[in-house]
Amino acid sequence: MGSVKNLKIIEKAEKEKMGLGVFDFTNDYSVFDFGKMPDEIPNKGESICRMASYNFKELSKLGIKNHFIEMPKGSEMKVKLVRVLYPQKNEISENETNYLVPLEIIFRNSLPKGSSVFKRIEKKETTWEELGLDFVPEPGTKLEKPILDVSTKLESKDRYLTWDEAQKLSFLTDEQMSQMKSFAQKINEWITQKSQSIGLEHADGKVEFAIDDSGELMLVDVVGTPDENRLIFNEINVNKQVLRDYYTTTSWAKEVEENPKNAPKPENLPKELIDIASQMYMSVSEHWTGENVWNTPQISEVVETYQNFLKRA
């Protein structure tokens, strides 16, 4: 059971053999690493599932191996499974195969307001030079060359790493590390081009990988959706940030940041915002995949409705 999707294991992954499972995408959402929030966003799960399935099929054509098998129905995705090994328990060793790489690779094409990079800079957790920049950007800066970042995946709270730390933690070879970066850049380029084709900006996103049972790098989890990627229409978010933004206006956001384990239950979203978020997920999914499932409005119309909501809020 996850905060936004559940996994049904059909065949368990073994040391030398991949398993088989089904992701069930729910209408739940999560913000600030709190876990499941009190509301559901109608048709969110199916929207994400359809986009992710489409993306895996398209990325396969580009030579990027992934764990996608098929989409049995709108909110379910059948996938290959690998073992989850924890580096903090010393469960990974050299020449390991068939395991989840315990890293998240983040690509950043711009630095919109709300990007975690600014908070990390403020806390002196990194510098612009370490991120590969020779200038101090303002919120909203579009980068000529994308930044590639890396963080942990299987710890209680994600933490950013240097690439040397990431390689040591994951036990990847030099060749595997180089290929993982290359794949991440290739995926980023494809998502960016796809976004532009439907009038969206792709600001940033993340990907996860595994080493399969033959020792090859394999793209896993979910990729190229409003939950994994910051998609923007005319400087307005059309992604999960819409839900985060609402909660940043509440006292609960500060409480969960200061004491995430004992934070109180968050308040419910306004009914109007739930409807807008639902339309947003469905509209982006339909225009992205070319599938007319719900006959939703244009993305521009949904954004206009959202802007009117913000003016009244």
N, C-alpha and C positions, 0 to 999 in steps of 0.2 A: 504494500500500500504506500503510495506516495502522496505528496500534497496536491499534485495536479493530474497525475496519471498512475494507474495501477498496473502491476505486472503479474500475469498468470504464467507460471512456469509449466510448460508441457514436458520438456526434457531438460533435466538439470545439466549445466555445463560441467564437464570433467576436465582433468588435467590435460588430456590429449584429444578431447573432442568437444566441439561447440554444442551448446544446448539449443533449445527452441522455446520461444515464449511469445506472448501476445500482450502488447501495450493496450490498455483500455484508457482512452483519454476522457477525463471527466470534465465537467463544467466548472470545477473548482479553480481557484487561483491562490497564489501566495505572494506576499510582498515582505521585504526586509528580513527574509529567512525566518519568518515567524511560523510558517506552516500553513495549514488550511485555514482560509478566512471564512467569515460567517455566511457569505452569500455565494450563489452560483450565477455564472454568466451564461444564459441560454445559448446553446449551440457552439460554445467556445471550444469544447473538446473535439467535436467533429471538424470545426474550422482548422484547428491546429493539425489534426491527423491528416486531413486532405492535403494541406500544404506540405507537410513533412514527407508524405508519401510521394508526392509529385517531385519534390526536390531530390530525394534519394534516387529516383529513376533518372532524372536529368543528370545528376552528378555521376551516375554510373557510366553514362555516355562519354563523360570526360575522363574516364579511366580511374575514378576514385572509388575504390572498393568500399562497400558499406554493408551493414547488417540487415537491411530491409529485404523482406521476402515478398509480402503482398499485403493488401488492405482488404481483409475479409468483409468488413462493412465500414460505414462512415467513421465510426469513432474507434476502430480497432486496427492495429498494425501488427502483423506477424513478423518477428525478427529472430535473427540468430543471437544466441547468448554466449557470453564468455564468463569466466570466473571473476569475482570481485575479491581482490587481494589487497590487504591493508599494509602499506609501507611502514606505518608506525608500529605494526606487530611483527615486522621483519618477515612478511609472508612472500615478498618478491625477491628473486635472486637473478643473477646473470643468466642470459639465454632462456629466460622464462617465456612461455607461450600461452596463448589462450587466456588472457587476462585484460581487464579494463585498465588502461593507462590512467593513473590517479591524478590527472591534470585537466584543467580547462584552458583552452587556448582562446584568447580574446583578441579580436581585430577591431581597430578603431580607425574609421575613415574621417571622422570629424570629432570635435569635442563639444557637444551640445551642453547647454545648461543642465545640471543634474548629473553629468558624467562623474563617475567615482574617482576619476583621475584628479580632479581639482581637490577633492577631500584628502586624497593621499598626499598630494603636494603640501596642502595646508598642515597636515600632521607630520610632515617631514619623513614620510615613509618611502618616498622616491624623489627624484629630481627630473626636470625636463631633459637634462642631458642623458640620464640613465634610460629615458624613454626614447632617446634618439632624436630629440629636437634641439635646435640651436637657437630657439627663440621662446619667449613666454607667450603662449596663446591666450586669447580671450575666449570665454564661453561662446560657442557658435562657430569657432574657427574650423574651416575645412582644410584637411591636411593634404599636401601634395603626394605624400607617400604614407600609406597606412602604418600605424603602430601595431606591432604584435606583442601581446602581453601574455603572461602565464600565471596561473594560480593553482592551488591545491584543489582536489575534488572530494576526497574521502575523509576530511577532518570535520570536527564539529562546526567550525567556521572557516570559510575559505580564506586563505592568505596568499598574497602575491609572492612570487619567487623570482630569482634571477634564473636565466636559462641554464646555468651550471647547476644550481640547486635543483631545478626541475629534472635534469637528466640524472642526477645522483638519486633523487627520490624515486624515479620511475624505472631505473635500470635500462633505459633505452640506449642503444648503440649510437655512435656518431651518425651513422647512415640513417637510422630510424628517426633521430631528432631532426636531421636535415630534411627528410621526406615529410615529417609531420608539419614543419613550418611551411614547406612548399605546398602541401595539400591545403593548409589553412589559408594561405594567400590565394590559391586557385579558387577555393570555395568562396572566399570573400569577394573576389572579382566577379564570379558568376552571380552571387546574390545581389551585388551592386548593380550589375547590368540588368538583371531581371527586375529589380526595384525601379530603375529608371524607365523601363519599358511600360510601366503602369503609373508613371508620374510620382514615384516615391523616391526619397533619399534614404540610403542605407548608412546610418551613422556608425553603428557598431554591432557586434554580435559575438557569439561564442560557439565553439565546436568541441566535441569530445571524441577520443579515439580509443581503440583497443588493439592488442596484438592477437591475431587469430591463431587457430591451431596449427597453421603452417608457418607461423612467425612473421606474417605480413601485417602491415598497418591497415586498419579498417575503421572507417567512420561509423560512429554509433550514436545512440540516444536520439535526439531530435535536432533538426537544423533548418535555419531559414524561415522562422515564423515570428509573429509579434511577441511571443514569449521569450525567444532566444535572441532576437535581433531588434535593434531600435530603428524602426521604420518611421519616416517623417513625411508629412504632406504639408508643403508651404509653412515649414517651421512649427507645425503642430504634430505632436506625437500621435501615431496610430499604432500603438503597441501597449504592452503591459504598464508602461510608465504612466499612462492615464490613471490607472488604479493607484499606483504609488503616489502620484501627485495629489490625489484627493486626501490620502491619509497623512501626507506631510503637513496638511493644514490643521491637523488634530493634535491634541496633547498626547494621544496614544503613541504617535510616532516617536516622540522623545522618550517615553517610558520604555518602549521596546528596544530602543537603541541603548539606553542606560542599563537595562536589566532584562535581556531577551528571554531568559528562562522563567522569569516570574512576572512577565508583563500581563496585564489584564486582557480579557477578551475585547477585541476591537469593536467599535460600533459598526452597524450595518451601513452599506452604501445607500445613497438615495435611489429610489426606484428609477428615476429618470436616467441616472448615470449607468445603472445596470443595463437598461435598454440601449443606451448609446454605445456602451462597450460591446454588447452583443452584436449590434449592427456593424460596429467597426471590425470585429473579428471576422464576421461572415463576409462583409464586403471585400476586405483585403484578400481573404481566401478565394472568393469567387473570381476576382479580377486577376489574381496571381495564377491560378490553375486553369482558368478559362472554363470552369464548370459552373453552370447556372443551377445551383441547388436550392437556394432560398429566394432568388429574385430580389436581391437586396439593392438599395440605392447605390449611386456612384460614391466612391470614397470622398469626393469633394463635398457631397451633400451631407454625409455623416459628420465630416469635420465641421461644417457650418453649424449643424445642430449642436455639436459639442461646444463650439465657441459661444453660441447663444446661452448654453447652460452655464458656462463659466462666468458670463457677464451677469447672470442673475444670482449666482452663488454668493 
